[in-house]
Amino acid sequence: MGQGAALAAVGGLIAFVGVVYLLLAAVFALGATMSLGLAALIVGAVVLVIGAVLAWVGVGRLRSVNPLPERTIETAREDAEWLRNRMR
């Protein structure tokens, strides 16, 4: 299990580095038609907007989830009731 988790973490890190290089390539591609500073600003702004939208959607989904383990609570209540009846 530990080896699988380590491989997944390394894979995620490599994928992250790949995304960074793709963004860098986008900056250089835009930089062919404008200054590199402006190209970096445009790519950074686009990435920031995409991240903000994803975060907003994620928070909205988290707010709609009930964090209480309802089935576990019900099972614990049933177990307590069974134990009370058993002790009588």
Secondary structure, 3 states (H helix, E strand, C coil): CHHHHHHHHHHHHHHHHHHHHHHHHHHHHHHCCCCHHHHHHHHHHHHHHHHHHHHHHHHHHHHCCCCCCHHHHHHHHHHHHHHHHHHC
